[in-house]
Amino acid sequence: MERVNWPMVGIQAASTIVIIVVTLLTFTSQANRTLREEMSAEFTEIRTEFNALGSEFSALRTEVHDMNGRLGRVEGLLRLGALSDE
């Protein structure tokens, strides 16, 4: 009958546990890195869209300001015309 070498069994079990832990940590690290890269790409895309919207709003604001100026001049001319008709 063979004797069980308990210290060797313990060392093998500990080695197996360490290998599993290192593998899990490596997998988790790679998954986190991939997730961070995906989130960074998404945030960059969102930032680009917000910048484009800001430019569009700025152009729209300028256009509305110009229209208000023209409408004010037309309103003034109409008032002058109405006053001269009286």
C-alpha positions in Angstrom: 0.0 0.0 0.0 1.3 3.4 -1.0 1.5 6.3 1.4 -0.1 9.6 0.5 2.4 12.4 0.4 0.2 15.1 1.9 2.7 17.9 1.6 3.0 17.3 -2.2 -0.9 17.1 -2.5 -1.1 20.4 -0.6 1.5 22.1 -2.9 -0.3 20.8 -6.0 -3.7 22.1 -4.7 -2.2 25.5 -3.8 -0.5 25.7 -7.3 -3.8 24.9 -9.0 -5.6 27.5 -7.0 -2.9 30.1 -7.8 -3.1 29.3 -11.5 -6.9 29.6 -11.5 -6.7 33.0 -9.6 -4.1 34.4 -12.0 -6.2 33.2 -15.0 -9.3 34.9 -13.6 -7.4 38.1 -12.9 -6.0 38.2 -16.4 -9.4 37.6 -18.0 -11.0 40.3 -15.8 -8.2 42.7 -16.7 -8.6 42.1 -20.4 -12.4 42.4 -20.2 -12.1 45.7 -18.2 -9.6 47.0 -20.8 -12.0 46.1 -23.7 -14.9 47.7 -21.9 -12.9 50.9 -21.2 -11.9 51.1 -24.8 -15.5 50.6 -26.0 -16.7 53.2 -23.5 -14.0 55.7 -24.6 -15.0 55.2 -28.3 -18.7 55.8 -27.4 -17.9 58.9 -25.4 -15.8 60.3 -28.2 -18.6 59.7 -30.6 -21.1 61.4 -28.3 -18.7 64.3 -27.8 -18.4 64.7 -31.5 -22.2 64.7 -31.9 -22.6 67.3 -29.2 -20.0 69.5 -30.9 -21.9 69.2 -34.2 -25.2 70.1 -32.4 -23.5 73.1 -30.8 -22.4 74.3 -34.2 -25.9 73.8 -35.7 -27.5 75.7 -32.8 -25.0 78.5 -33.2 -25.8 78.8 -36.9 -29.5 78.7 -36.1 -29.2 81.4 -33.5 -27.3 83.6 -36.0 -30.0 83.0 -38.6 -32.8 83.8 -36.2 -31.0 87.0 -35.1 -30.7 88.1 -38.7 -34.3 87.3 -39.3 -35.3 89.4 -36.3 -33.3 92.3 -37.6 -34.9 92.1 -41.0 -38.4 91.8 -39.5 -37.7 94.8 -37.3 -36.7 96.9 -40.3 -39.9 95.7 -42.2 -42.0 96.5 -39.2 -40.5 100.0 -39.0 -41.1 100.6 -42.7 -44.7 99.4 -42.4 -45.3 101.8 -39.5 -43.7 104.7 -41.5 -45.9 103.7 -44.5 -49.0 103.6 -42.2 -48.2 107.0 -40.7 -47.7 108.6 -44.1 -51.0 107.3 -45.4 -52.9 109.1 -42.6 
